[in-house]
Every structure is written in C-alpha cells, then in structure tokens.
Amino acid sequence: MPTLPDFRLETHFSKWEFKARYHMTASDAQAMSLRELLAMASPEDREAFEGLWLGYTETFGAPDLRAEIAATYASQSASDILCFAGASEGIFAANNVILEPDSHAIVVTPNYQSHETLPVAICEATGVPLDPNDNWSLDIDRIADAIRPNTRLVTINFPHNPTGAILPLDRYNALIELCRKHGIYILHDEIFNGLGETGTAHLPFVADVYERGLSLNVMSKSFGLPGLRVGWIACQDAEILSKMERLKHYLSICNSGPSERLTLIALRNKARILARNCAIVDENLSKWDAFFDQYPDLFEWRRPDGSCMAFPRYKGPEGVEAFCASLVEDSGVLFLPSTIYASELGPTPKDRFRLGFGRSNLDEGLAALTAHLQRNT
C-alpha cells in the first residue's frame, strides 16, 4: 500500500499533549483511575480481572464482552460485534475490506484525518463539506450528486469531530435510504454517542437501522477510558465482519485480556459513567458560555449539539494558526487550529479552533487563557 501522509492531529499531540500545561482541546471525557473503575465492579467481575490468565484472547473479542457490547444496541447480537485495539484499527480495517482500487468513497469534511487519508490511499474519493451556516449539517443532495456507479462507502461522524454537530434525524434517515437504494455501505464513527449535555438526543446506531451500516465505537471518548484501547464495529453483514477479522490477524491479532475485563466492568456501569461525564460537560459548557460572552469581538461561539468539543471561530487579525501557536508556546494553553483539519478533497474552514470541555479542572486553563488575552489584546 502507498505511504500514508503525516497524521497532522496526532503529530501535533505528540509534540504538545503532554508538554502543554493546560490541555484545552481534548476530545475525551474525564478519565478515571484503575482503582475507581474496579470499585464499580461486582465481586465476580473483580475476581475475573485479578485472576485473569494472561494468554492470548479471541480475535473477535471475548464472548461475554461482545455480548455486553451488543446489549448497548437495539438489535445486535454478540455475533454482530468485532473488537479492535482502539477505533483507529477499526477505521483501517473497514476501509481496507470494503474499498478496492476501482472503488469510490465519499467522506464528510472536515474530518478525523484517517477517515479521508485511508480511502484516498486506496481509491478515488469525494469530500462533501458540512455547512457552518446550517449548524454544521450535511446536505444529502450533495451526497446524492457525489454518488457514482462504483461508490462503495460513505463515511460520516456524528456527534462530529471537531464541531460537535449531530445530524438531524430526518437527514440521517434520508442518507440511509439513499445508500440503501445504491447498495452503499455507511461507516458511522459513533465514538461520541452518549456524550454531551445531559438529555442530548443522539442518533440511532447505524448498525441497528441499516443492513450495510458499520457502527464504530470505542471506550476512549464518551466513557473517558482511552487507556483501555478497546474499540469495536457492530455490523449486520457477517461477510464484512469476517473479512475484517481476518485482516486483524495482520494488525493487533487480539485485544489485551486485562483491557477486555476492565471494559466489561465499565459497560456494566455504563449509565453511571455516562451520567458522570455528561455532568462534567454541563458544568464546563456554562463556563465557556461566560468566557465567550466577555470577548464577542474576538470569537464567534455556538454551543455544539453533542460530544465534548466545539469549533468556535477566531476573529483576531493574526489568524487562528498564529493565535494557537502563541497560546501554547507563551502560556501553555493547547488548542487545535482548524488547519489541522485541512482536506485534500475541498476547502475547509481556516478561522476555527477545536476546544474541549469533557475534563475536570477547566478553571485553571480558563484563567491562563484569559491572562494571555489580557496581555496580548
């Protein structure tokens, strides 16, 4: 396969994520300690973790874990679940199994880079932009116009990274019907499902409502447990799952046994963990509201529909790239400039930055950000 381009977001994080004093752009909810997670376990689940045999695990994932994952869906069974070592492995497997050199793919922009670079490395692809003037929604007619006879895959992501947008349900249903008409697979990156303001209405999982839908999820984001490195794809298409499982033999082979036991504990406490994380979002969003109210001439702020991210506009004269560089270099405040989300498939916004609000201790970062602005504006 061709050499993949530099992964801009991950390269940026490699440089700054553990060096910056205030990580204000995180896309994951507040993590917890191993002790905190184990405190939620039943005696049986704790014993299963502590007494675990540290051998290989099943490539598809442990049967009881797959059953627990399936229970998070409306109509999936354990046989519809394939586990991965994080979401990125699932993205890689899905693209390489579904797409061939003579295929065509459609991806929304802006996007998490691998959703674009992987299909582009395999075949021709078309980008369809979300519209910032329409609450970052997706024009289904533009998807329809982009479809070719050889279109095999449409990739979407709602709640969306980096905007936090959730597609209106009527447009989501229209997209599914369009893809059903043409026999196109939908890879839906649903890793932020369940996270947002308390009471947020999320879309149905695509695997539940479409026979060619692939639901990508992971413990990293809504659960705030990226250290587990456990993700999965749910899909009704047994042949696609089987092909991805065989490709996984060349990748991670299997998941970490301890991580699978800990994931099982987390899923059995799903409601409790998500309620905790959404409460953090509730608290932090009001703080961002108050901050942006102070600087209406410098920022354009819109609350996102879901997730723990937003994509505000920066109106300063030096531009968002220089603003973000100055912030992290001079004041230790880390944001992601929208140039990180540039696309080869069409224009993307150049005046935005990604901020996060899923973690605790936001006040210190806001104080550092405010002090920076007072010194420099």
C-alpha positions as a Markdown table, in Angstrom:
| # | Residue | x | y | z |
|---|---|---|---|---|
| 1 | Met | 0.0 | 0.0 | 0.0 |
| 2 | Pro | 1.2 | 3.6 | -0.6 |
| 3 | Thr | 2.9 | 5.5 | 2.2 |
| 4 | Leu | 0.4 | 7.4 | 4.2 |
| 5 | Pro | 0.8 | 11.1 | 4.8 |
| 6 | Asp | 1.8 | 12.6 | 8.2 |
| 7 | Phe | -1.2 | 12.4 | 10.6 |
| 8 | Arg | -1.4 | 16.1 | 11.4 |
| 9 | Leu | -3.5 | 15.9 | 14.6 |
| 10 | Glu | -1.6 | 13.1 | 16.2 |
| 11 | Thr | 1.8 | 14.7 | 15.3 |
| 12 | His | 0.6 | 17.9 | 16.9 |
| 13 | Phe | -0.5 | 16.0 | 20.0 |
| 14 | Ser | 2.8 | 14.1 | 20.0 |
| 15 | Lys | 4.6 | 17.4 | 20.4 |
| 16 | Trp | 2.3 | 19.2 | 22.8 |
| 17 | Glu | -0.2 | 16.9 | 24.6 |
| 18 | Phe | 2.0 | 16.0 | 27.5 |
| 19 | Lys | 4.0 | 19.2 | 27.4 |
| 20 | Ala | 1.3 | 21.9 | 27.5 |
| 21 | Arg | 0.2 | 22.8 | 31.0 |
| 22 | Tyr | -3.5 | 23.2 | 30.0 |
| 23 | His | -4.9 | 20.7 | 27.6 |
| 24 | Met | -8.0 | 22.6 | 26.5 |
| 25 | Thr | -8.7 | 20.7 | 23.3 |
| 26 | Ala | -9.2 | 17.1 | 24.5 |
| 27 | Ser | -11.9 | 15.1 | 22.7 |
| 28 | Asp | -12.3 | 12.6 | 25.5 |
| 29 | Ala | -14.3 | 12.7 | 28.7 |
| 30 | Gln | -12.6 | 12.8 | 32.1 |
| 31 | Ala | -10.6 | 9.6 | 32.7 |
| 32 | Met | -10.7 | 7.7 | 35.9 |
| 33 | Ser | -8.1 | 5.6 | 37.8 |
| 34 | Leu | -8.0 | 1.8 | 37.8 |
| 35 | Arg | -8.9 | 1.9 | 41.4 |
| 36 | Glu | -12.1 | 4.0 | 40.7 |
| 37 | Leu | -13.1 | 1.6 | 37.9 |
| 38 | Leu | -12.5 | -1.5 | 39.9 |
| 39 | Ala | -14.6 | 0.0 | 42.8 |
| 40 | Met | -17.6 | -0.3 | 40.4 |
| 41 | Ala | -17.0 | -4.0 | 39.7 |
| 42 | Ser | -19.1 | -6.8 | 41.2 |
| 43 | Pro | -17.1 | -9.3 | 43.2 |
| 44 | Glu | -17.3 | -11.7 | 40.3 |
| 45 | Asp | -16.0 | -9.2 | 37.8 |
| 46 | Arg | -13.2 | -8.1 | 40.1 |
| 47 | Glu | -12.1 | -11.7 | 40.6 |
| 48 | Ala | -12.2 | -12.3 | 36.9 |
| 49 | Phe | -9.9 | -9.3 | 36.4 |
| 50 | Glu | -7.5 | -10.1 | 39.2 |
| 51 | Gly | -7.4 | -13.9 | 38.4 |
| 52 | Leu | -7.1 | -13.4 | 34.7 |
| 53 | Trp | -4.9 | -15.8 | 32.8 |
| 54 | Leu | -2.5 | -13.6 | 30.7 |
| 55 | Gly | -2.7 | -15.5 | 27.5 |
| 56 | Tyr | -4.0 | -14.6 | 24.0 |
| 57 | Thr | -7.6 | -13.6 | 23.7 |
| 58 | Glu | -10.1 | -14.4 | 20.9 |
| 59 | Thr | -9.6 | -12.2 | 17.7 |
| 60 | Phe | -13.3 | -11.3 | 17.6 |
| 61 | Gly | -13.1 | -10.4 | 21.3 |
| 62 | Ala | -14.2 | -12.3 | 24.5 |
| 63 | Pro | -17.7 | -13.7 | 24.1 |
| 64 | Asp | -19.0 | -12.1 | 27.2 |
| 65 | Leu | -17.6 | -8.8 | 26.3 |
| 66 | Arg | -19.1 | -9.0 | 22.8 |
| 67 | Ala | -22.5 | -9.8 | 24.4 |
| 68 | Glu | -22.2 | -6.8 | 26.7 |
| 69 | Ile | -21.3 | -4.6 | 23.7 |
| 70 | Ala | -24.2 | -5.9 | 21.7 |
| 71 | Ala | -26.6 | -5.0 | 24.6 |
| 72 | Thr | -25.7 | -1.3 | 24.1 |
| 73 | Tyr | -27.5 | -1.6 | 20.7 |
| 74 | Ala | -31.2 | -2.0 | 20.0 |
| 75 | Ser | -31.0 | -5.1 | 17.8 |
| 76 | Gln | -27.4 | -6.5 | 17.7 |
| 77 | Ser | -26.2 | -9.9 | 19.0 |
| 78 | Ala | -22.7 | -10.9 | 20.0 |
| 79 | Ser | -22.1 | -12.4 | 16.5 |
| 80 | Asp | -22.5 | -8.8 | 15.1 |
| 81 | Ile | -19.6 | -7.5 | 17.1 |
| 82 | Leu | -15.9 | -7.4 | 16.2 |
| 83 | Cys | -13.5 | -5.9 | 18.8 |
| 84 | Phe | -10.4 | -3.9 | 17.9 |
| 85 | Ala | -7.4 | -2.3 | 19.6 |
| 86 | Gly | -9.0 | 1.1 | 19.6 |
| 87 | Ala | -11.1 | 2.8 | 17.0 |
| 88 | Ser | -8.3 | 3.6 | 14.6 |
| 89 | Glu | -7.7 | -0.1 | 13.9 |
| 90 | Gly | -11.4 | -0.4 | 13.1 |
| 91 | Ile | -11.2 | 2.5 | 10.7 |
| 92 | Phe | -8.2 | 0.9 | 9.0 |
| 93 | Ala | -9.9 | -2.5 | 8.7 |
| 94 | Ala | -13.2 | -1.2 | 7.4 |
| 95 | Asn | -11.7 | 0.9 | 4.6 |
| 96 | Asn | -9.3 | -1.9 | 3.5 |
| 97 | Val | -12.0 | -4.5 | 3.4 |
| 98 | Ile | -14.8 | -2.5 | 1.7 |
| 99 | Leu | -12.7 | -0.5 | -0.7 |
| 100 | Glu | -10.7 | -1.7 | -3.7 |
| 101 | Pro | -8.6 | 0.3 | -6.2 |
| 102 | Asp | -11.5 | 0.7 | -8.6 |
| 103 | Ser | -14.0 | 1.8 | -5.9 |
| 104 | His | -15.1 | 5.3 | -5.0 |
| 105 | Ala | -15.7 | 6.6 | -1.5 |
| 106 | Ile | -17.5 | 9.7 | -0.1 |
| 107 | Val | -16.4 | 11.4 | 3.2 |
| 108 | Val | -17.7 | 14.4 | 5.1 |
| 109 | Thr | -15.2 | 17.3 | 5.7 |
| 110 | Pro | -13.7 | 18.4 | 8.0 |
| 111 | Asn | -12.9 | 15.0 | 9.4 |
| 112 | Tyr | -10.7 | 13.0 | 11.6 |
| 113 | Gln | -7.9 | 12.6 | 9.1 |
| 114 | Ser | -7.8 | 8.8 | 8.8 |
| 115 | His | -11.4 | 8.9 | 7.5 |
| 116 | Glu | -10.0 | 10.7 | 4.5 |
| 117 | Thr | -6.4 | 9.5 | 4.0 |
| 118 | Leu | -7.3 | 5.8 | 4.2 |
| 119 | Pro | -9.9 | 5.8 | 1.4 |
| 120 | Val | -7.7 | 8.2 | -0.7 |
| 121 | Ala | -4.8 | 5.8 | -0.3 |
| 122 | Ile | -7.0 | 3.0 | -1.8 |
| 123 | Cys | -9.2 | 4.6 | -4.4 |
| 124 | Glu | -10.8 | 7.8 | -5.6 |
| 125 | Ala | -12.8 | 9.8 | -3.0 |
| 126 | Thr | -15.1 | 12.8 | -2.9 |
| 127 | Gly | -15.4 | 15.2 | 0.0 |
| 128 | Val | -18.8 | 16.6 | 1.0 |
| 129 | Pro | -18.4 | 19.6 | 3.4 |
| 130 | Leu | -20.6 | 20.2 | 6.4 |
| 131 | Asp | -22.2 | 23.7 | 6.3 |
| 132 | Pro | -21.2 | 26.1 | 9.2 |
| 133 | Asn | -24.1 | 28.3 | 8.2 |
| 134 | Asp | -26.5 | 25.4 | 8.7 |
| 135 | Asn | -25.4 | 24.3 | 12.1 |
| 136 | Trp | -22.6 | 22.2 | 10.5 |
| 137 | Ser | -25.3 | 20.0 | 9.0 |
| 138 | Leu | -24.9 | 17.7 | 5.9 |
| 139 | Asp | -26.7 | 18.4 | 2.6 |
| 140 | Ile | -28.0 | 15.0 | 1.5 |
| 141 | Asp | -28.4 | 16.3 | -2.0 |
| 142 | Arg | -24.7 | 16.8 | -2.3 |
| 143 | Ile | -24.1 | 13.3 | -1.2 |
| 144 | Ala | -26.5 | 12.1 | -3.9 |
| 145 | Asp | -24.7 | 14.2 | -6.5 |
| 146 | Ala | -21.4 | 12.7 | -5.5 |
| 147 | Ile | -22.5 | 9.1 | -5.9 |
| 148 | Arg | -21.0 | 7.2 | -8.8 |
| 149 | Pro | -21.7 | 3.7 | -10.1 |
| 150 | Asn | -18.7 | 2.4 | -8.2 |
| 151 | Thr | -19.3 | 4.2 | -4.9 |
| 152 | Arg | -18.9 | 1.6 | -2.1 |
| 153 | Leu | -18.6 | 3.6 | 1.1 |
| 154 | Val | -19.9 | 6.8 | 2.7 |
| 155 | Thr | -18.2 | 7.8 | 6.0 |
| 156 | Ile | -19.9 | 10.0 | 8.5 |
| 157 | Asn | -19.3 | 11.0 | 12.1 |
| 158 | Phe | -22.0 | 12.3 | 14.5 |
| 159 | Pro | -21.6 | 13.8 | 17.0 |
| 160 | His | -19.0 | 15.3 | 14.7 |
| 161 | Asn | -15.3 | 15.8 | 15.4 |
| 162 | Pro | -14.4 | 18.7 | 15.6 |
| 163 | Thr | -17.7 | 20.6 | 15.6 |
| 164 | Gly | -19.9 | 18.5 | 17.9 |
| 165 | Ala | -22.8 | 18.7 | 15.4 |
| 166 | Ile | -25.5 | 16.0 | 15.3 |
| 167 | Leu | -27.2 | 15.4 | 12.0 |
| 168 | Pro | -31.0 | 16.0 | 12.2 |
| 169 | Leu | -32.8 | 12.7 | 12.3 |
| 170 | Asp | -34.7 | 13.3 | 9.0 |
| 171 | Arg | -31.5 | 13.9 | 7.1 |
| 172 | Tyr | -29.9 | 10.8 | 8.7 |
| 173 | Asn | -32.8 | 8.7 | 7.6 |
| 174 | Ala | -32.7 | 10.2 | 4.1 |
| 175 | Leu | -29.0 | 9.4 | 3.9 |
| 176 | Ile | -29.6 | 5.8 | 4.9 |
| 177 | Glu | -32.4 | 5.4 | 2.3 |
| 178 | Leu | -30.1 | 6.9 | -0.3 |
| 179 | Cys | -27.3 | 4.5 | 0.5 |
| 180 | Arg | -29.8 | 1.6 | 0.6 |
| 181 | Lys | -31.0 | 2.5 | -2.9 |
| 182 | His | -27.5 | 2.3 | -4.2 |
| 183 | Gly | -26.2 | -0.6 | -2.1 |
| 184 | Ile | -23.5 | 1.6 | -0.4 |
| 185 | Tyr | -22.0 | 0.9 | 3.0 |
| 186 | Ile | -22.1 | 3.5 | 5.7 |
| 187 | Leu | -19.2 | 3.7 | 8.2 |
| 188 | His | -20.6 | 5.8 | 11.0 |
| 189 | Asp | -18.0 | 6.9 | 13.5 |
| 190 | Glu | -20.2 | 7.0 | 16.6 |
| 191 | Ile | -17.5 | 7.2 | 19.3 |
| 192 | Phe | -19.1 | 10.3 | 20.9 |
| 193 | Asn | -22.6 | 8.8 | 21.1 |
| 194 | Gly | -23.9 | 9.2 | 24.6 |
| 195 | Leu | -21.7 | 12.2 | 25.5 |
| 196 | Gly | -23.0 | 15.8 | 25.6 |
| 197 | Glu | -25.2 | 18.0 | 27.7 |
| 198 | Thr | -27.5 | 15.9 | 29.9 |
| 199 | Gly | -30.5 | 14.9 | 27.9 |
| 200 | Thr | -28.9 | 15.2 | 24.5 |
| 201 | Ala | -30.8 | 13.3 | 21.8 |
| 202 | His | -28.4 | 11.1 | 19.9 |
| 203 | Leu | -28.9 | 9.4 | 16.6 |
| 204 | Pro | -29.8 | 5.7 | 16.4 |
| 205 | Phe | -26.8 | 3.5 | 15.8 |
| 206 | Val | -26.4 | 2.8 | 12.1 |
| 207 | Ala | -25.9 | -0.9 | 12.6 |
| 208 | Asp | -29.4 | -1.0 | 14.2 |
| 209 | Val | -31.2 | 0.7 | 11.3 |
| 210 | Tyr | -29.2 | -0.2 | 8.2 |
| 211 | Glu | -28.2 | -3.6 | 7.0 |
| 212 | Arg | -25.0 | -2.2 | 5.4 |
| 213 | Gly | -24.2 | 0.1 | 8.3 |
| 214 | Leu | -21.0 | -0.2 | 10.3 |
| 215 | Ser | -21.2 | 1.3 | 13.8 |
| 216 | Leu | -17.7 | 2.3 | 15.1 |
| 217 | Asn | -17.3 | 2.8 | 18.8 |
| 218 | Val | -14.6 | 2.8 | 21.4 |
| 219 | Met | -14.1 | 3.2 | 25.2 |
| 220 | Ser | -11.9 | 6.2 | 24.7 |
| 221 | Lys | -14.3 | 9.1 | 24.2 |
| 222 | Ser | -17.7 | 9.0 | 25.8 |
| 223 | Phe | -16.5 | 6.7 | 28.6 |
| 224 | Gly | -13.3 | 8.6 | 29.1 |
| 225 | Leu | -11.2 | 5.4 | 29.1 |
| 226 | Pro | -8.7 | 5.7 | 26.3 |
| 227 | Gly | -6.1 | 3.7 | 28.2 |
| 228 | Leu | -8.1 | 0.6 | 27.7 |
| 229 | Arg | -7.5 | 0.7 | 23.9 |
| 230 | Val | -10.7 | -1.3 | 23.2 |
| 231 | Gly | -13.0 | -0.4 | 20.3 |
| 232 | Trp | -15.4 | -2.3 | 18.1 |
| 233 | Ile | -17.5 | -2.3 | 15.0 |
| 234 | Ala | -21.1 | -3.6 | 15.1 |
| 235 | Cys | -22.5 | -4.7 | 11.7 |
| 236 | Gln | -25.3 | -7.0 | 10.4 |
| 237 | Asp | -23.1 | -8.0 | 7.4 |
| 238 | Ala | -21.4 | -11.2 | 8.6 |
| 239 | Glu | -19.2 | -11.4 | 5.5 |
| 240 | Ile | -17.7 | -7.9 | 6.1 |
| 241 | Leu | -17.1 | -8.7 | 9.8 |
| 242 | Ser | -15.4 | -12.0 | 8.8 |
| 243 | Lys | -13.1 | -10.2 | 6.3 |
| 244 | Met | -12.2 | -7.5 | 8.9 |
| 245 | Glu | -11.4 | -10.3 | 11.4 |
| 246 | Arg | -9.0 | -11.9 | 9.0 |
| 247 | Leu | -7.4 | -8.5 | 8.4 |
| 248 | Lys | -7.0 | -8.1 | 12.1 |
| 249 | His | -4.7 | -11.1 | 12.1 |
| 250 | Tyr | -2.2 | -8.8 | 10.4 |
| 251 | Leu | -2.7 | -6.0 | 12.9 |
| 252 | Ser | -3.2 | -6.4 | 16.6 |
| 253 | Ile | -4.3 | -10.1 | 16.3 |
| 254 | Cys | -6.3 | -9.8 | 19.5 |
| 255 | Asn | -7.1 | -7.3 | 22.3 |
| 256 | Ser | -5.4 | -7.1 | 25.7 |
| 257 | Gly | -7.1 | -9.5 | 28.1 |
| 258 | Pro | -6.9 | -7.1 | 31.1 |
| 259 | Ser | -8.4 | -4.4 | 29.0 |
| 260 | Glu | -11.3 | -6.6 | 28.0 |
| 261 | Arg | -12.1 | -7.4 | 31.6 |
| 262 | Leu | -12.0 | -3.7 | 32.5 |
| 263 | Thr | -14.1 | -2.8 | 29.5 |
| 264 | Leu | -16.7 | -5.3 | 30.7 |
| 265 | Ile | -16.8 | -3.7 | 34.1 |
| 266 | Ala | -17.2 | -0.2 | 32.5 |
| 267 | Leu | -20.0 | -1.3 | 30.2 |
| 268 | Arg | -21.9 | -2.9 | 33.1 |
| 269 | Asn | -21.7 | 0.6 | 34.7 |
| 270 | Lys | -22.5 | 2.5 | 31.5 |
| 271 | Ala | -25.3 | 4.6 | 32.9 |
| 272 | Arg | -23.3 | 5.7 | 35.9 |
| 273 | Ile | -20.2 | 6.6 | 33.9 |
| 274 | Leu | -22.0 | 8.5 | 31.2 |
| 275 | Ala | -24.1 | 10.4 | 33.7 |
| 276 | Arg | -20.9 | 11.5 | 35.4 |
| 277 | Asn | -19.2 | 12.5 | 32.2 |
| 278 | Cys | -22.3 | 14.4 | 30.9 |
| 279 | Ala | -22.5 | 16.3 | 34.3 |
| 280 | Ile | -18.9 | 17.5 | 33.7 |
| 281 | Val | -19.9 | 18.7 | 30.2 |
| 282 | Asp | -22.9 | 20.5 | 31.8 |
| 283 | Glu | -20.7 | 22.4 | 34.2 |
| 284 | Asn | -18.0 | 23.2 | 31.7 |
| 285 | Leu | -20.3 | 24.5 | 29.0 |
| 286 | Ser | -21.6 | 27.2 | 31.2 |
| 287 | Lys | -18.1 | 28.3 | 31.9 |
| 288 | Trp | -17.3 | 28.5 | 28.2 |
| 289 | Asp | -20.5 | 30.5 | 27.7 |
| 290 | Ala | -19.4 | 33.0 | 30.3 |
| 291 | Phe | -15.9 | 33.2 | 28.8 |
| 292 | Phe | -17.1 | 33.9 | 25.3 |
| 293 | Asp | -19.6 | 36.5 | 26.5 |
| 294 | Gln | -16.6 | 38.6 | 27.5 |
| 295 | Tyr | -15.0 | 38.5 | 24.0 |
| 296 | Pro | -17.7 | 38.9 | 21.4 |
| 297 | Asp | -15.4 | 40.8 | 19.1 |
| 298 | Leu | -12.7 | 38.2 | 19.2 |
| 299 | Phe | -14.7 | 34.9 | 19.0 |
| 300 | Glu | -17.9 | 33.5 | 17.4 |
| 301 | Trp | -19.3 | 30.9 | 19.7 |
| 302 | Arg | -22.0 | 28.3 | 19.2 |
| 303 | Arg | -22.8 | 25.5 | 21.6 |
| 304 | Pro | -22.4 | 22.1 | 20.0 |
| 305 | Asp | -25.2 | 19.6 | 19.7 |
| 306 | Gly | -23.2 | 16.8 | 21.5 |
| 307 | Ser | -19.8 | 15.4 | 22.4 |
| 308 | Cys | -17.3 | 17.4 | 24.5 |
| 309 | Met | -15.9 | 19.5 | 21.7 |
| 310 | Ala | -16.8 | 22.7 | 19.9 |
| 311 | Phe | -15.3 | 24.6 | 16.9 |
| 312 | Pro | -15.5 | 28.3 | 17.6 |
| 313 | Arg | -14.4 | 31.0 | 15.1 |
| 314 | Tyr | -11.4 | 33.2 | 15.9 |
| 315 | Lys | -11.7 | 36.7 | 14.5 |
| 316 | Gly | -8.3 | 38.1 | 15.5 |
| 317 | Pro | -6.1 | 39.8 | 12.9 |
| 318 | Glu | -3.2 | 37.4 | 13.2 |
| 319 | Gly | -5.2 | 34.3 | 12.2 |
| 320 | Val | -6.0 | 31.2 | 14.1 |
| 321 | Glu | -2.7 | 29.4 | 13.4 |
| 322 | Ala | -0.6 | 32.2 | 15.0 |
| 323 | Phe | -3.1 | 32.5 | 17.8 |
| 324 | Cys | -2.9 | 28.9 | 18.8 |
| 325 | Ala | 0.8 | 28.8 | 18.4 |
| 326 | Ser | 1.2 | 31.8 | 20.7 |
| 327 | Leu | -1.2 | 30.4 | 23.2 |
| 328 | Val | 0.7 | 27.1 | 23.7 |
| 329 | Glu | 4.2 | 28.5 | 23.4 |
| 330 | Asp | 3.7 | 31.5 | 25.6 |
| 331 | Ser | 1.0 | 30.4 | 28.0 |
| 332 | Gly | 0.9 | 26.6 | 27.9 |
| 333 | Val | -2.7 | 26.5 | 26.6 |
| 334 | Leu | -3.3 | 23.9 | 23.9 |
| 335 | Phe | -6.0 | 24.3 | 21.2 |
| 336 | Leu | -6.2 | 22.7 | 17.8 |
| 337 | Pro | -6.2 | 25.2 | 14.9 |
| 338 | Ser | -8.5 | 24.3 | 12.0 |
| 339 | Thr | -5.5 | 24.0 | 9.7 |
| 340 | Ile | -5.1 | 20.6 | 11.4 |
| 341 | Tyr | -8.4 | 19.6 | 9.7 |
| 342 | Ala | -7.4 | 20.7 | 6.2 |
| 343 | Ser | -8.7 | 18.4 | 3.5 |
| 344 | Glu | -7.3 | 17.5 | 0.1 |
| 345 | Leu | -10.8 | 17.0 | -1.1 |
| 346 | Gly | -12.0 | 20.5 | -0.8 |
| 347 | Pro | -11.9 | 23.7 | 1.2 |
| 348 | Thr | -12.3 | 23.6 | 5.0 |
| 349 | Pro | -12.6 | 26.5 | 7.5 |
| 350 | Lys | -9.3 | 28.3 | 8.2 |
| 351 | Asp | -10.5 | 30.5 | 11.1 |
| 352 | Arg | -11.7 | 27.9 | 13.7 |
| 353 | Phe | -10.1 | 26.0 | 16.5 |
| 354 | Arg | -11.2 | 23.0 | 18.5 |
| 355 | Leu | -11.7 | 23.3 | 22.2 |
| 356 | Gly | -12.7 | 20.6 | 24.6 |
| 357 | Phe | -14.9 | 20.6 | 27.7 |
| 358 | Gly | -15.1 | 17.0 | 28.8 |
| 359 | Arg | -12.5 | 17.1 | 31.5 |
| 360 | Ser | -12.4 | 18.4 | 35.1 |
| 361 | Asn | -10.3 | 21.4 | 36.3 |
| 362 | Leu | -11.2 | 23.7 | 33.5 |
| 363 | Asp | -10.9 | 26.8 | 35.7 |
| 364 | Glu | -7.1 | 26.8 | 35.7 |
| 365 | Gly | -6.9 | 26.7 | 31.9 |
| 366 | Leu | -9.6 | 29.4 | 31.5 |
| 367 | Ala | -7.6 | 31.6 | 33.9 |
| 368 | Ala | -4.4 | 31.1 | 31.8 |
| 369 | Leu | -6.3 | 31.8 | 28.6 |
| 370 | Thr | -7.9 | 34.9 | 30.0 |
| 371 | Ala | -4.5 | 36.2 | 31.2 |
| 372 | His | -3.0 | 35.5 | 27.8 |
| 373 | Leu | -5.7 | 37.5 | 26.1 |
| 374 | Gln | -5.3 | 40.4 | 28.5 |
| 375 | Arg | -1.6 | 40.5 | 27.8 |
| 376 | Asn | -1.9 | 40.3 | 24.0 |
| 377 | Thr | -5.1 | 42.1 | 23.0 |
